[in-house]
C-alpha cells in the first residue's frame, strides 16, 4: 500500500514519456541513462507521453505514515482534503515546518524506520523536499491524493 500525491493545473502541458522504478519505498523517476546503467540489456516500461494537467506526481509507502505523523505532516500528506488543503499553497508552510523538524532531529525520526526495510527516514525527507518544491513552483495547483 502506498500514498500517491498529485498536483494538477487547469492548463494541460506536453509530457514526455517517463521511467519510474521503486526505490526506498517510493516510485522514483529516473533517466534513460540511469536505467541503462542499472539494467544494460533490458528495456524499461515507459509511461505514455502526451498532454496532461498533472505538474507533479510522487508516491511513497504507507510504512512512513507514523514518521510523518511524528513530524506533524501526516494530515498534510495523507489527508489534505480533511483539513481543507485543496491548493498547493496550503501545503507550503506545513511541509516546510515538518521538513525542518525532520532535518533538525534525524535520530528522533529514524526510530520510525520500518523494520521490513520498505521506506526510510531518508526516503521521507526526499519525498517531502520534492513535494514542497513542487508546491512552491505551482502554488495554485489542485492537490489530489490516492491512499
PyMOL commands that set and color helices and strands:
alter all, ss='L'
color gray80, all
select helices_A, chain A and resi 32-38+62-70+74-78+80-83+88-104+106-110+121-137
alter helices_A, ss='H'
color red, helices_A
select strands_A, chain A and resi 2-15+19-23+26-30+50-61+142-146
alter strands_A, ss='S'
color yellow, strands_A
deselect
rebuild
show_as cartoon
